[in-house]
Amino acid sequence: MVVCFSFLRQMQRSVASRGFGKHSGTLKRKRWGGLRRRWELLGLFEIDQHHEFYSLTCMMKEGLSTSIQATVDQASTNQLLEADFRAEDTHVHEGFTLETFAGPVFSNLRGSLGVTELEYQRSLCSDKCYLQFISNSKSKADFFLTNDKRFFLKTQNEREIRFLLDNLKDYMAHLRKYPHSLLVKLLGVHRIKISRRRKKYFIVMQSVFYPDDRISARYDIKGCEVSRWTDPSPDGCQIIVVLKDLNFEGQYVTLDRQRPWLLRQMEIDTDFLRSLNVLDYSLLLAHQPLQQDERHHALSFASLIARTKRDSLKRGQAGDGRSGDAHRRRVAAGETEELPDFEVQNRRLLLNLKNALHVIDGPDQRYFIGIVDIFTVYSLKKRLEYWWKRLRHPGRTFSTVSPQTYCARLCQWVLEHTK
């Protein structure tokens, strides 16, 4: 993903073509200064009133505000019913309608992540503009980001949405069993119908790269080599570039004590995707240097207790039935009682961050890690694509392979690039 300089020049020409050149030099500098400020958002462009998606995103925010308010007004429950997975809620607005699918299920998931409905509503429906995220996705999906960069909105086709809803119960069961799963956290599924326009499906998901203030590099990893190189941005350039597998060669994710947990959780999560006959998902990876106080964060006893409490709460919300207070005492005392395999995966202490499930600290670097794009099924079309790529790229690795091979290969990549 690269936002190229030619695009910036096109924006500049666009400003001139709108007649701004007729105004004073001061006004022109002010307008251009505004464009430069948006450019400084590192490739994320504000969807203001001049943007092609402004009307759409305003409708999305209005519809989401009403939809979320419905869950705010309802008494929350930890018990999900079969009907909750089939629920469809429609709200009619002037010029459009917004439908929400399985609303109680996603509200339940948001609560288990510590995201309150009001907090979620404030982020998605604030007066501040969404940001457009420029992507090289082959799916031609549109990507939007809330202004605080905490949540992504992505358009999906109907087939992908149906696949998600058909497998939602399994997805939720997996997250209950493994509350520290690396899988992207999907927080809402919607369909917007605008008068005289085609309906659009979109999902809301937690951003893996949050908070991104100090992230120094981002990668999209698939564990193969064909089309897995991206030209880095020039030195001194502020444009976001998401690099790929070949860009990461010669580097390692250094986690030390956290490494066994990551390797095992990768096996668990990718095996789940294999069971759904899914492939072509990506491991998102980013890193930033730890500051001096962050490197010694784990040495604080108060911090240990706070992190253990948060971890225990997360486990309790997942329904493992263990006493949070007793668990905190055991961890604080350094006890290492034998646990079933799936519980061992949830012993990682969470950092005191809003995105703790996707953040792992090594000795010198903080890593943001998550598995995204989990909707591609190994269909007949993908099988034919495999044979075509095999003929075109003999002896090379590419993304379109069987779910079993894809799962094993990505885990192998993580094994070879961590220490």
ZIVEN-V785241 format. One record per pair of residues at least 6 apart in sequence whose ideal C-beta (glycine too) atoms are under 8 Angstrom apart, sorted by the first residue. I is the first residue (numbers start at 0). GAP is how many residues later the second one is. Records with the same first field share a line. If there is no record, write none. Layout:
I=GAP + GAP
This chain:
0=42 + 133 + 134 + 135 + 229 + 239 + 240 + 241
1=41 + 132 + 134 + 228 + 229 + 231 + 237 + 239
2=40 + 131 + 236 + 237
3=235
7=27 + 31
10=24
11=20 + 23
14=13 + 16 + 17 + 20
19=7 + 8 + 11
20=7
37=7 + 8
38=199
39=198
40=90
41=196 + 197 + 198
42=90 + 91 + 196 + 197
43=87 + 88 + 89 + 90 + 101 + 105 + 196
44=6 + 86 + 87 + 89
45=83 + 84 + 85 + 86
46=6 + 7 + 10 + 82 + 83 + 84 + 85 + 97
47=6 + 81
50=81
52=77 + 79 + 89 + 91
53=75
55=136 + 138 + 144
56=72 + 73 + 87
58=34 + 36 + 37 + 39 + 133 + 135
59=38 + 70 + 84 + 93 + 130 + 132 + 142
60=63 + 64 + 65 + 69
61=31 + 36 + 63
62=28 + 30 + 33 + 34 + 35 + 127 + 129
63=34 + 57 + 60 + 61 + 124 + 126 + 140
64=56 + 59 + 60
65=25 + 27 + 32
66=22 + 24 + 31 + 33 + 36 + 121 + 123
67=49 + 52 + 53 + 56 + 57
68=52
69=19 + 21 + 30 + 33
70=32 + 33 + 36 + 46
71=45 + 46 + 49
75=31 + 32 + 35
76=27 + 31
77=30 + 239 + 241
79=24 + 25 + 28 + 92
80=23
83=18 + 19 + 20 + 21 + 24
84=17 + 20 + 80 + 83 + 84
85=16
86=14 + 15 + 16 + 17 + 18
87=11 + 12 + 13
88=10 + 11 + 14
89=7 + 8 + 9 + 10
90=6 + 7 + 8 + 9
94=99 + 100
95=96 + 97 + 98 + 99
96=95 + 96
97=92 + 93 + 94 + 95
98=91 + 92 + 93 + 94
99=88 + 89 + 90
100=60 + 64 + 88 + 89 + 90
101=63 + 66 + 87
102=85
104=63 + 67
105=80 + 81 + 82 + 83
106=10
107=64
108=63 + 66 + 76 + 77 + 78
109=6 + 7 + 10 + 77
110=6 + 206
111=63 + 67 + 202 + 205 + 206
112=72 + 74 + 93 + 244
113=200 + 240
114=72
119=31 + 67
122=23 + 25 + 27 + 28
123=22 + 27 + 29 + 80
125=20 + 21 + 22
127=19 + 20
128=18
129=14 + 15 + 16 + 17 + 23
130=13 + 14 + 15 + 16 + 18
131=10 + 11 + 12 + 13
132=10 + 11 + 12 + 19
133=9
134=6 + 8
136=6
138=18
140=13 + 14 + 15
141=12 + 13
142=9 + 10 + 11
143=8 + 9 + 10
144=6 + 7 + 8 + 62
145=7
148=58 + 60 + 61 + 62 + 63
149=56 + 57 + 60 + 204 + 205
150=36 + 53 + 54 + 55 + 56
151=52 + 53 + 54 + 55
152=49 + 50 + 51
153=48 + 49 + 51
154=45 + 46 + 47
155=8 + 45 + 46 + 47 + 219
156=44
157=43
159=41 + 215
160=28 + 30 + 40 + 42
162=212 + 214
163=7 + 22 + 25 + 39 + 211
164=24
166=109
169=102 + 106
170=12 + 15
173=7 + 9 + 95 + 98
174=6 + 8 + 10 + 143
175=142 + 143
176=141 + 165
177=87 + 90 + 91 + 164 + 167 + 168
178=135 + 136 + 138 + 139 + 167 + 178
179=85 + 134 + 165 + 166 + 168 + 170 + 177
180=84 + 87 + 88 + 176
181=83 + 84 + 87 + 101 + 176 + 187 + 188 + 189
182=86 + 89 + 187 + 188 + 191
183=21 + 22 + 24 + 186 + 187 + 188 + 190
184=20 + 21 + 172
185=17 + 18 + 19
186=17 + 18 + 19
187=15 + 16
188=12 + 13 + 14 + 15
189=11 + 12 + 13 + 14
190=8 + 9 + 10 + 11
191=7 + 8 + 10
192=6
193=6
204=167
205=149 + 152
206=148
207=76 + 78 + 147 + 150 + 160 + 161 + 162 + 164
208=6 + 9 + 75 + 77 + 159
209=144 + 145 + 148 + 158
210=142 + 143 + 144
211=74
213=74 + 75
214=71 + 72 + 73 + 153
215=71 + 72 + 73
216=26 + 69 + 70
217=22 + 23 + 24 + 25 + 66 + 67 + 68
218=23 + 24 + 25 + 26 + 28 + 29 + 65 + 66 + 67
219=22 + 23 + 24 + 62 + 63 + 64 + 65
220=23 + 24 + 27 + 61 + 62 + 63 + 64 + 189 + 192
221=6 + 22 + 23 + 58 + 59 + 60 + 61 + 177 + 188
222=22 + 60 + 174 + 183 + 186 + 187 + 189 + 190
223=21 + 173 + 174 + 175 + 185
224=20 + 21 + 171 + 172 + 173
225=163 + 167 + 170 + 171 + 172 + 173
226=17 + 171 + 172
227=16 + 17 + 18
228=15 + 16 + 17 + 18
229=11 + 12 + 13 + 14 + 17
230=10
231=9 + 11 + 15
232=6 + 7 + 8
244=168
247=37 + 169
250=166
251=165 + 166 + 167
252=9 + 32 + 34 + 109 + 112 + 114 + 116 + 161 + 164 + 165 + 166
253=108 + 109 + 110 + 111 + 164 + 165
254=7 + 105 + 107 + 112 + 163 + 164
255=106 + 107 + 163
257=90 + 102 + 103 + 104
258=159 + 160
260=84 + 86 + 87
261=98 + 107 + 152 + 156
262=148 + 151 + 152 + 155
263=80 + 81
264=80
265=17 + 144 + 145 + 148
266=144
267=74 + 77
268=102
269=101 + 136 + 137 + 140 + 141
270=136
272=6 + 8 + 98 + 101 + 130 + 134
273=129 + 130 + 132 + 133
275=98 + 101 + 127
276=100 + 101 + 126
277=96 + 97 + 98 + 99 + 100 + 125
278=97 + 98 + 99 + 103 + 120 + 121 + 122 + 123 + 124 + 127
279=93 + 96 + 102 + 119 + 120 + 126
280=90 + 91 + 92 + 93 + 95 + 125
281=89 + 90 + 91
282=86 + 87 + 88 + 127 + 130 + 131
283=84 + 85 + 86 + 87 + 88
284=82 + 83 + 84
285=81 + 82
286=78 + 79 + 80 + 81
287=77 + 78
288=75 + 76 + 77
289=71 + 72 + 74 + 75 + 76
293=67 + 72
294=68 + 69
296=6 + 54 + 64
297=6 + 51 + 63
300=31
302=49
303=27 + 28 + 45
304=23 + 27
305=46
306=42 + 43 + 44 + 45
307=19 + 20 + 23 + 24 + 41
308=15 + 19
309=40 + 42 + 46
310=20 + 35 + 36 + 37 + 38 + 39
311=10 + 12 + 13 + 15 + 16
312=11
313=32 + 36
314=7 + 9 + 12 + 28 + 31
315=6 + 8
317=28
319=23 + 26
329=7
330=16 + 18
338=8
347=12
349=6 + 7
350=8 + 10
352=6
354=13
357=10 + 11 + 12
358=7 + 8 + 9 + 10
359=6 + 7 + 9
360=6
375=6
377=24 + 25
381=18
384=15
385=14 + 15 + 16
388=9 + 11
396=12
398=7
400=8
